[in-house]
């Protein structure tokens, strides 16, 4: 029959599901099934997936499983079909003892999306146990005539572990004349009593045999029996009697051992041994109270012998019997009910189930992180629990619809870069007095997303790279940082090459470490600076990038040797022949060696020295200007030809040099004067022929400059003022000024003077601009040595800059404010004794592209008054052409043109003498005409 009940269990489970209760709120549902105990392993309980509406195909993907609640793993879910089945044998009596309803509470979880469902499985009882008496034979001794009718004799109650209809239902007593059966119900227990209905007569019957049968209510009915043997004696006819049938007492749990609970008292009317009472617990029923309480047999005092725990059992009911010492023992009975009072002696307990290993930092507020279930074994206020979280964390607890269930969710946005991990401390506190609490730490890892772009260590970058670098070598490196991790922080670089970039950018390359390489060497003379963009991109999804501007400045190296401009022979070699009269005095300027260096700074600062000379006492070379002058007058014994080899070298770390050879021929004065005109013309023709390619270059630069000036004049000037070049004076006593350019910008007027043109000379048409015709007065004056004038002198440092860069005077004009230091360069000081009215100190090594000058001006002599300036006029010392003795004077527009508007070149007194001579010649001519008339 039991097997039949087991076979019918699945059918009953299906029928019970029809009436099962399902509560659903959002992602939380509760389903109830029923199954009979002792069902075989694999027995079908219910189709959970179908009842919850899950697709069977996605059960494995969603990881549908039981996470808690299944005691000892009695039930499991089939991952293939979602069926709940029996995994182990279930004994209801072992699992729930005498509980009316036996439930297994299961908690299931399905992920993606997360759903939590609660399943209750009721274990129904089957009639698999028969009622059973503690003893197979019960012996009773009853005195004759001493027991009145209605006397009750308690018997041992039968035990049936089954519940409900399968539990103990009734007793039957075998037919007899003296006893009836009465049953006392106490909860689920039914205690049988024999009631005497007719006095016993030992003389009629010494002993009686009765059979007590116990029946349960199962189908089929099960039963158990006990044989009762009654012996009739003739002694002790009074039994002990308690004051009350039921005693009730209240006791706090955890009361110390040995504490008195209650003192009982029973009286016996007999005398002697028949009236002496002994107290004992009625142990006919198994009772846990016997483990915690004991009674003194003489005094009847009940004391505590074990720790009383309210959570284990709140009420104890004990049957106490008082027996006399008569020959035929008589007993009295009473019941003691002990109510245990709860105290707050249990801290809350928590069970935390994490839903995922990591939480992405872009998780939205409200994302579930973990499930928390709380329990407290205390009751009442002592069992009410409140859960709280630690402060200053982006998480909060959300109560569930089920009591003492919480969900840990995100409260605000997360940022892994600020906090990669959180330790969430959950505190559960009950409402007892005093309150008890427990703590649980939950570690929440934050996973990274690509939300940070690479950041360059500098912005912009500036690098200085020497020219002539080796192709393929690393020039410099860039570095970035990315606050993300792994692939999101793995950075790659590339150079952004746009249409407007410098062509040199196409020769750059960058590797994964940010090292930048150049595929060709840089040339400072071709490119001085350039810039480009570098883009850094991470490897995350989506890709994030940033860019930075890289400014590169090319540093000059001493890679250009000096170039000799003069002297240059017809075949291109640096050789020349100079003729001077024998009667020249000491200090006479024989010639000047001119050279330039394409480098800048110290690499372009040229120094002249005599490498070879026939007579050291005759000639001297200025190391800064390259001028060759006589040291003394010639004598008759001096040779006619002298050879000078001049070494021109720059001031680079590794100095580069060039040599020029000058042959000086000493001639008689008459020959020199006769040939002076021819010599001057031929000299200029040869010189211009040798430097023809330089003139072409300078002409191109001058043309571009002139076009710029013309555009500037058209835009800013309504009428240009034509300044005559007659005010320009010779500077170097050999006529080396070529032309002047006059223009106006705003309220200022400018004059630019370039090299290679004699003052007052004109270019002969048809000569390709290379033949100069000298005026008559120049021819006559060419042979005369000019005496230096003391009122205007260039310092030695100025002459150095002028003579070392004579080729590029037209290319740049530097302007500075009055007395303002534009850029400090090391200067070569002039002689200590020079009392100059103004000084212009060129930079050390001023050569090609020298654009920085130091201007100083002052009085004409020590302590002398400053030059008289017109209102708004800038002193002439404030402007100079690098590498040239040309100086620009600027004055405000509106004043009359005056000779004082321009700086005269050479010595001022010498210029005045020339003008005076011209005037005297003109007066003589006019006087001669008048005489003829």
Secondary structure, 3 states (H helix, E strand, C coil): CHHHHHHCHHHHHHHHHHCCCCEEECCEEEEEEEEECCCCCCCEEEEHHHHHCCCHHHCCCCCCEEEECCHHHCEEECCCCCEEEECCCCCHHHHHCCCCCCEEEEEEEECCCCEEEEEEEEEECCCCCCCECCCCEEEEEEECCCCCCCCEEECCCCECCCCHHHCEEEEEECCCCCEEEEEEEECCEEEEEEEECCCCCCCCCCEEEEEEEEEECCCCCCEEEEEEEEEEECCCCCCCEECCCEEEEEEECCCCCCCEEEECCEECCCCHHHHCEEEEECCCCCCHHHHCEEECCCCCEEEECCCCCCCCCCEEEEEEEEEECCCCCCEEEEEEEEEEECCCCCCCEEEEEECCCEEECCCCCCCEEEEEEEECCCCHHHHCEEEEECCCCCEEEEECCCCCEEEEEECCCCCCCCCCEEEEEEEEEECCCCCCEEEEEEEEEEECCCCCCCEECCCCEEEEEECCCCCCCEEEECCEECCCCHHHHCEEEEEECCCCCCHHHHHEEECCCCEEEECCCCCCCCCCEEEEEEEEEECCCCCCEEEEEEEEEEECCCCCCCEEEECCCCCCCCEEEEEEECCCCCCCEEEECEEECCCCHHHHCCEEEEEEECCCCCEEECCCCCEEEECCCCCCCCCCEEEEEEEEECCCCCCCEEEEEEEEEEECHHHHHHCHHHHHHHHHHHHHHHCHHHHHHHHHHHHHHHHHHHHHHHHHCCCCCCCCHHHCCCCCCCCCEEEEEEEEECCEEEEEEEECCCCCCEECCCCCCCCEECCHHHHHHCCCCCCCCCCCCCCHHHHHHHHCCHHHHHHCCEECCCCCECCCCCCCCCCCCCCCCEEEECCCCCCCCCCCCEEEECCCCCCCCCCCCCCCCECHHHEECCCCCCECCECECCCCCCHHHCCCCCCHHHHHHHHHHHHHHHHHHHHHHHHHC
